[in-house]
Structures are given as structure tokens and as C-alpha cells.
Amino acid sequence: MGMERWTWRWRWRWERFYSGFCTIPNSSISQPDSVQLQYVFTLCARGQLQEALSLFYAINKPNSQAYATLLQGCARHRCLDQGRALHQHMLAHSHDPDLFVTNHLINLYAKCGCLEVARQLFDQMPLRNLVSWTALITGYDQHGRSDDCFRLFSSMLAHHHPTEFAFASVLGSCNCIRGRQVHALVLKTSFDTYVYVANALITMYSKNLGCDGAWAVFQSMPTRSLITWNSMLAGFQLCGYGAQSLDLFSQMHSDGIGFDRATFLSVISSLCSDDNDVVLGLEHCYHLHCLALKTGFVSQVEVATALMNAYSKLGGDVSECYWLFNETSGCRDVVSWTGIITSCAEQKPEQALLLFRQMKWEGLNPDCYTFSAVIKACAGLSTECHGSAVHAQVIKVGFEEDMVLANALIHAYARCGSICRSEQVFNRMEFLDIVSWNSIFKAYALHGKAVKALQLFEQMNVQPDAATFVSLLTACSHAGLVDQGTKIFDMMIQNYGIYPQRDHFACMVDILGRAGHLLEAEALIYKMPMEPDSVVWSALLGACRKHRESKMAELAGRKLMELDPKNSLGYVLMSNIYSSEGCFHTAAFIRKEMRGCRVRKEPGLSWIEVENQVHEFASGGQRHPQREAICAELEVLVGKLKGMGYVPETNSALHDIGEEHKEEQLFYHSEKLALAFVVMNSGRVCDWKTIRIMKNIRICLDCHNFMKLASDLLQREILVRDANRFHQFRGGLCSCSDYW
């Protein structure tokens, strides 16, 4: 201990002695070259590379040690231009690099990505040592040249035994077959006892073969470092094993092993794994949040951003995300801003756009990930103007060719009702990936343009995936194309070897059921190779309601309520079916059962945008401050429509009440109130030619008839987006041809 203290004091005094010369004397100062070289070494050690180089070039007789030290500094800081200049200086002064210096040159060029130059130097060496081979192998690994890395490693075995660093580098670039070969060599040479190599094995197995091999390596290790634990946690997260990641972290914590930022990031990211229960995941997120607060890691922007993303993906409260965002007020970067914008994008799109503007006011330039989150927020708004404004900014900053953003724009424009803009973005894309094709197919399905989707599918030049067929089948379902849908369903296996999953069966049940082929739809469910889920049974139940098939509906409804007891859809549809048949006592029993299970029906809500302000309407009009004026306007509108032949569809009413009360109940549906509000404010609506209404649930038959006649009366296009699709009302007709 005394020797260590003495060494530290000696080093401190040595650096203190040279600190007075850190401004570095210029060439006019007469000092021996050896002293100036010591200054160069000291400056390199402190990271003052530019000053060290300036002094070095003033020295008359540089030596190999100086070149090596400066080249090492250039490699550490990735200063390729300075390294090249130093190399040229060496050659110009006829200083032929020896083995020691050449190794540093290879290391510089390899780390900076100039692998061809590094390989040329390597091939020209008359004599190589283990460092020469390892430097180039590491360079190939770091820059993704896996084949070159493995070939060079294999060649090295004829000359040298590999070091732990060579093993770690080659493992980083190995696929599953090569990785197992290298692992066999590791075991043969007993390098598996080196923690550094074992950590690389864990990472290799996690990336290529799942976590079984990685876990076997982890368990066999006699000693483990923090990097070992972090590697295993990252492996579980990479493989989607969220539960195992949390269990391992709990074991790590209970064993008293410390953790760092990387630990937190892996565990938090694993909360969103597919195998994790959302409710349980959110509970774990709260626990990790508390631990981050206790340990102070919450102040680190990466940890706070990871927690924000977890809360967002798990459906947590946006206020928690905003609180975390405020915790990073002193060190916010583009990543943290993107995190909070992403958290708000789905639940509070208007807030996401405000945050985006605030980010720009603070002088930060958004990257492609930020724009992707903002475009996602635009998809949740009722008009396309916000999406167009963001699109213009994307073009302005030069991200127009970004495929991810183009795909997001296709989706956003379609969700905002502008299928033409979606087509424009798609047609302008130079390169199309599977997401591009799936996005446009989904857009056509949303707008009921099944024929266009099927025609475009014939031009598809990439291999379709399972999502492609979900979009095409959905399009066929919305348009009533039974034969085409059946052909697409059969084509999946026969032509592309894609076996149908639950989503595909749900689409086929919907296609058959909507068209009235209820027995075929039911038979298909019983032929499924897997257990049908709530989506499949809800498709059959919806078809039963449309065709008033109460007996089959009772079976589908019970199955749906068993599989998803907290979902109100089964109770509501069954109650509607019984009410439409006049079985009000049974309908009342269903509603009582629903209340007993503490299941609440999702309220019908509609949104309309007037002068950049979004107005929300609930059935009954209770939520809007201008309710009385809106209801008065609606009465006038209803009177005019009755004169045109509008007859309220009172079968849509749920309760055993008089016809007048049923009509009154229907009149105050949220989309009717939204339309009346637009008519009231017709002078303030920018795009009065098209009235755009968003709705959170499926539009009922009465409102559908109402909107058709209203479009004819007002001589305006009315665009309604409900939970399933778009309805374009124009001149008394709807784009869905009354099939939805």
C-alpha cells in the first residue's frame, strides 16, 4: 500500500512538473529533443493530441517510440487525417517503420475503417507477431467484415496461438456454425476460463442461437464480472425473454452484485418483451423506476429515456413519462426528446406536436427517429395538414429518401383520410421494402379499395410475409370479396409456404361471416390448427349481429366473454342482438352480468378539428361546453333530413323504451353532434369542402344513414373514420356501398 501511494505521488509530481509546459514551446525554444519528446508523451497521455502533434513536428530527430505513441493517440480518438499525415511524415523522413510502429499503423487504419490500407500494410510486413494479427482481426470485427475476420483468424492459427482478444474479436463476427467451431477451440485451449472470452461467447450465442447456449456458458463460468451479468441480461433481452431477464436481475440484486447503466438499460428494455404480461410489466416498470430513483440512475438521460419508452409501450400513464423527461432537464438530447414525443404520440398526439415544436425552439435538430415519432402522432389526428407540414420539414432537412419515414408517411396520410397522398409517397419511393408494400395494402384496406390492393399485389417485387396477407384479407373483408379472399388465403400456403395464423383465420371468418356464410365461418373456426382467440370469436359474433343469427351469436358471445372477460365487446354485441329481437329481459340480464364483472362499455367518442383546435364529443353531448347550441343546430338538421326521407333506425336502441325516446337517444350520438358543430362553425372551417370526423367505435346503421343524407343536403363530402375503416359520404352515397 505504501509503495502504491509512493508511485501515485511520484506520477502526480511528474505530471505537475510538465503541466507548466502544456502550452508547448514552439520550435524557437532551444531544448534537447529528448525533453521535447517527453512533452509529447505527456500530452498524449492527457488526450491533448493536437498539441502533441504540433510539438512533434518541430522535433528534429523523432524516434519510433514517438511515432508509435502518436499513432496510438490517433487510433484512440479516431483521428484518421492526423494519422495519415503522421504516416506521410514518417515516410518523408525516411523513417522505415519497424514491427512495433507498423502494428500501430495497422491498428489506426483498422479502427478508422480503412481496412484495405491496413491489410496492405499487413501483407507487406516481412515479420509479423501476434499483435499484428489481432489488430487486423479486431478491425474486421468492428466494421462488420465477418468473413474476412474468420478467414484471417483461421490463417493465424498456423503461426500463433490466439490471445483472449483475438478470440473475443472473432466470436463477435461469427455465425452459429463458426461460433461453435471457435467455441470448441476455446475449450481445447482452456480459454473458456478467461472472463473476457466467456463474455464474448455469451453474446455470440445470444445473437445466433438463442439463449440456451449463452445460459450454459454463463452457468459454467467459475468467476463472473459485471460485464458477464450485463451480457447475459442483454442476451435475454435480445431473445425476447423478458421474464428470465427480470429473474436474473433479481438474483443479481439479491446476491449483492452491483449494477451500472448498461444493466438498467437491458432490464428496462426487456419489460417490453413479447413474453411479458403487460400489467405485470407495468408493475415491474414502477419497481425499476423506484430503484433508479434510489440509486440516482434516473438522472442519467439514457435510463430516463428507456423508462419513458417502457411506460409508453406498456400503456402507462403519460404523466409518468413527462415527469421522467423533466428529470433530465439539464442534459436533454435528441434521444430524450424523441422518447417523450414517442410516449405522447399515440395517447396525446397534440401534445407530441407541441413537444416537437418546443424541441426545435430549444435549438435541437430532430433526427429520423424523431420525425418517425412525430409522423406517428400525425396519424392520430383528424386532418392531413399536420402530416403535410411535418412532411415538408422532412424534405427540407434531407430525409426524403429515408425508407422508414416514407413508410410512416404512407400510414399517416391514410389514417388522416388522404389515400391520394399515401399513393404519391409510395409511387415516389425509389426502393420499396416489405413494410412499404404492407403499408400501402393496409391503406387501401382502410379505405375499402380492395380491388386496387389486389391489382397492386400482382406487381409486388419482394417476398410477401404474413402481415401482407392480413392486409389483403382485411381489404377483401371490407369490400365483400369472398372468392378473392378465399383465393388469397389458399395462395399463402400453396405459393409462398406461409401458414395461416390466428389473424388470418380471423380475417377469413370476417369475410365469410359478413357475406352471410355463417356456417362456413363457424366450420373454419373448428378446423383451425390452434385454439381460436377472442379476435376470431368477435369476428363471428359481429357477423351474427349483422345477420341477426342469435343462436350462433350466443355461442360466439360466451366464448368471447370467457377468453376476454374484461372486454365489453361481447356483452354489448349480445345485448344489441337480444334488443333487436325484442328480448329486452335477456338483454337486461346481459347488461347486469356486465356490471357484475365490473366491465365498462367504451363510450362513443368523436373528434373534429376547427381552426387547429380539436373538439371532442361524447354521446349525449355532455362533454362540450356549447352543448345547448349544438343540440339546437342538430334539431334543425334532423328536421331537414326527415324532409328528405330520413327515418331513424330505432332497432339500434338498446332499451325497452318508447319510440320517441329511442329516436332522441339516436339523435345525440357523438358523430351527429360533431357534424352539427361543424355546420354551426362553417365560416371558421378551413377545408369546408370535406368534413372530417374521427370516431373510436364502429359507426351504427342509423348514423350511417344520417351521414349519407347529410352529405347530399349540405353538398359536402363527409369523411368518417371509425374503428374499422373510412366511410366517404358524398351525394347521398357511401364509399363502403353499405357493406361494413
C-alpha angles and dihedrals in degrees: 000000000000091000091051091050090049092049092049092049091048092051091047092051091047092053091043089054092055096039090084089063098049092111081064122223116257125236092276091070109094108224133137115269091239092061092047090050089055088055089052092052092048093050092049090051089054093048094248092134100158093053090047092052092048091054093043094057089056092058116102100209113029118184135212093262091059093049091048093049093049093045089052089052091049090050093048092052094036090238098160097167093052090046092052091049090051090050091051090047089053093052093043091056091050091244103150108207115242125214092276095052094040090056089055090049091052090048091051096049093041094051092046093051099252091127096156091058090046091051091048091054090046093052092048094054112113089202130024133188133196092275091058092056095042094050093056094041089053091049092052090050095048092051099045099254093139098162093050090045094053094043092051091047090051091050091050092059090071090060110027143016108248122250125227088260092054090049092049093048096049092045089055090062100038128113120214098278096044091041091058091048091052090045089056089053090048090055092045092053093040092239089133087087090064108096092211092057094043090053089054090050091053091052093046094051092045092054098044113021107023126253101299094084092040091051091050090054091046093052093047094055113108092201129024132196127206087260088059092056091044091050091053092046090049089049092054090047092049092051093047095247097142096161093052091048091054092046091051092049090050090052090047091050095046091049089058095245112154122235137207139201093285089056092053093046093053095046094045091048090051090061089078095053118131094244093058122098108238095224092046090044091055090051090052089048090058090050093050089046090055091048090050089052092048094049096039095241090121089077090064108095095221093055093045091049092049090052090049091053091048093051089048096049093044093052095250126160113291089218089068089055091049091050090052090048091055089052089066095051093123097052108026116156135176091276094057092045090049089050095056092042089052090049091055097038098089104030100032109020094167090055090050091056091048090052090049090055091046090052091055092047088057090058100252118138114224118233128212092275091055091050090048090056092046092049088051088054090050089056088064094057127089100234134051096225094092092049090049091051092051090044089056090053091049089056092044095056093045102254094119092111094051105119095205092054092045090052090049090050091052089055095042096050091048092050090050091054101257106118089162091063090048090054091048093054091046094048093049095053112109094201125032124199129188091272090056092054093043091049094055092044089052090048091053090047091051090054096042094247098138096150091057091048092052093046091051091048088064088060095049110128100187130069109272120230135204092278090056091061093045089058093046093047090048089053091051090049093054092049099042094242098155099164094045091046092051090049091051091048092052092043092061094072101027099048105022107022092235111145115215118255129198093280091056092048090048089054092049092048088051092049093050095039097050089051091053097254091128097152091052090048092051092046090052091055092055090049093056113121090220133045111278114245132214092275092059094049093044089055090054092044092052090051091049090053092050093051095034095238099158099173095057089037090060091056093046092045094052092048090050093049091049094051097041108019094168094055113098094204096088094048094045096048093047091048090050092050093051092044092052089054092049094250092133094156091058091044089052090051090053091051090048090051088050092054090046090057089048092239115153124205114239106250118240108251133178132188133204129179120223121175093346091307121113116220121200124209129191126196106276092029095250095136099059122081092216094054097132094051091046093050090049091052090047092053090055091048092048091050092054092047092050086056087057093051104274111158116183113242095231092177085079090068113101104207137071095249136128122286092249092055091046090054091048090051091052095047093063099055110137098248092053090052090049091052092049090051091054091050089051090053099037091132091057099046110103097203099037091160091071122037110203120200126177121204130187098212136038115291112248125234094252094052089046091056090043093054093048093056093040091056089055093045096047094036088226134121112248116201115195122184111196129176092283110033150327123289114201108198115195131157094350095310135098128221090231091063087229090296111121 
